[in-house]
């Protein structure tokens, strides 16, 4: 991480070195109360090269978090315009087509149980890929996004508000039939407050679909500091599934189902994490290589490194898919998504 106040380059952040802190020699430290269980002790787990911040893990529930949390200005600097791509496109053409195809497919899942015309909110909607697919299916598609640059090129049918969070977006109470929080919660400085705001704007019985990396997964435990989905320092929180369940219950949501298979996230997590463990390769280099770059921007890395990264993708695809099926069967997906129902205010616990 760069010094306080510095601006971050997208490639620099993906390349941040991460190291394991010896658990045996790391004593619990005093921290602010855990957002899940209120415990005030956590054990350091990972350090970030060039940064005083580190990932600490709650002694009681296992929630990971960046400590100390960055300031609002630092968090904003983690998301330069390049993070979102250009005019709605983030990856090289074949990958972008695949991302959108998979995104359109998984909208069928996101929309289950919602009547045509239902009002749906995508929290942290980014480029609006999901919003366009929702509009195609006849839903009233709304999004809230912190970055105005991210929304350029979004589907014109999407109603997007640029705001710091859901609370600041100014939605009325019980306004939405459904909400989607897809790999966003881990980026937020106060996930508990964000879930409370989502609870307020959902109607009683409204449906919440939420996805996060699974900090307790087989993938996370195998990869350790090389895990692709750590994404430090952008991921401020790291949720084991058990802690996520507790936070959702505490926030007024009843858990309906859990899902451990993600074709969009989990196979690539295995591939990139394995490459991160390979000597001589840049951290998250394959992901960086797949980014779309405008005219005049040279491809990153030298030809030999690019060849090794692409070979890793080609050779690792089938083993990664097999590992994804194994982790799904063991209910230990590298990422998980859950479906919840909003409890009424009278039944909050």
Secondary structure, DSSP 8 states (H G I E B T S, - for coil): ---TT----HHHHHT--EEE--TTT--EEE-S--TTT---EEEEEEEETT-S-EEEEETTT--EEEES---HHHHHHT--GGGG-BTTB-B-HHHHHHHHHHHHHHHHHHTTT--TT-EEEEET-TT-HHHHHHHHTT-EEEEEES-TGGGTT--TT-EEEE-SSHHHHT--TT-EEEEEEES-GGG-TTHHHHHHHHHHHEEEEEEEEEEEEBTTSHHHHHHGGG-GGG-TTT--EEB-HHHHHHHHHHTTEEEEEEE---TTTHHHHHHHHHHHTSTTS-TTHHHHHTB---TT---SS-HHHHHHHHHHHHHHHHHHHHHHHHHHHTT--SEEEEEEEE--GGG--
